[in-house]
């Protein structure tokens, strides 16, 4: 999802709705942070990881990372 798509979706909703994120083991938490990051897309193949990874958390060399698409993103926490 892009910021544009997010804005379009949110613009159709009640402006007084509260926004939450999933809790660690269940339930929901308040959003406390919007954080810009650089993402290495489709980095993980294991089902228990998210597909993408913050480039600062990758363990591969710069040469190995050249096979991946890099993009700017936002994490909502």
C-alpha positions as CSV (number, residue, x, y, z in Angstrom):
1,X,0.0,0.0,0.0
2,X,1.3,3.5,-0.8
3,X,0.7,6.6,1.2
4,X,-1.6,7.8,-1.6
5,X,-3.7,4.6,-1.3
6,X,-3.8,4.9,2.5
7,X,-4.9,8.6,2.3
8,X,-7.7,7.7,-0.2
9,X,-8.9,4.8,2.0
10,X,-8.8,6.9,5.2
11,X,-10.5,9.8,3.5
12,X,-13.6,7.7,3.1
13,X,-13.8,6.9,6.8
14,X,-15.2,8.8,9.8
15,X,-12.4,11.2,10.9
16,X,-13.1,10.5,14.6
17,X,-12.3,6.8,14.3
18,X,-9.4,5.8,16.4
19,X,-6.4,3.9,14.9
20,X,-4.8,0.8,16.5
21,X,-2.1,-1.7,15.7
22,X,-2.0,-5.4,16.6
23,X,-0.6,-6.3,20.0
24,X,2.3,-8.7,20.3
25,X,0.3,-11.8,21.2
26,X,-3.2,-10.5,20.7
27,X,-5.4,-7.5,21.4
28,X,-4.6,-4.0,20.0
29,X,-2.4,-1.1,21.0
30,X,-2.5,2.6,20.2
31,X,-0.4,3.9,17.4
32,X,2.5,5.7,18.9
33,X,4.9,6.2,16.0
34,X,5.2,6.7,12.3
35,X,8.7,5.8,11.3
36,X,10.3,6.2,7.9
37,X,12.6,3.3,6.9
38,X,14.5,1.9,3.9
39,X,13.1,-1.6,3.1
40,X,14.6,-4.6,1.4
41,X,11.6,-6.1,-0.3
42,X,10.9,-9.8,-0.3
43,X,13.9,-10.5,2.0
44,X,12.5,-13.3,4.1
45,X,11.1,-16.6,2.8
46,X,10.3,-18.1,6.2
47,X,6.5,-18.0,7.0
48,X,7.1,-16.7,10.5
49,X,8.9,-13.5,9.3
50,X,7.3,-10.6,7.5
51,X,8.2,-10.6,3.8
52,X,10.2,-7.4,4.0
53,X,13.1,-6.2,6.2
54,X,14.5,-2.9,7.3
55,X,17.8,-2.5,5.4
56,X,19.7,-1.9,8.7
57,X,18.6,-5.3,9.9
58,X,19.8,-7.3,6.9
59,X,22.7,-9.7,7.4
60,X,23.7,-9.9,3.7
61,X,26.6,-8.0,2.1
62,X,25.9,-5.0,-0.1
63,X,26.7,-7.2,-3.2
64,X,24.1,-9.8,-2.1
65,X,21.5,-7.1,-1.4
66,X,21.8,-5.9,-5.1
67,X,19.4,-8.8,-6.0
68,X,16.7,-7.2,-3.9
69,X,14.4,-4.2,-4.6
70,X,15.0,-1.4,-2.1
71,X,12.3,1.1,-1.3
72,X,11.4,3.8,1.2
73,X,8.5,3.1,3.4
74,X,6.7,4.0,6.7
75,X,6.2,1.7,9.6
76,X,3.2,2.4,11.8
77,X,3.7,1.3,15.4
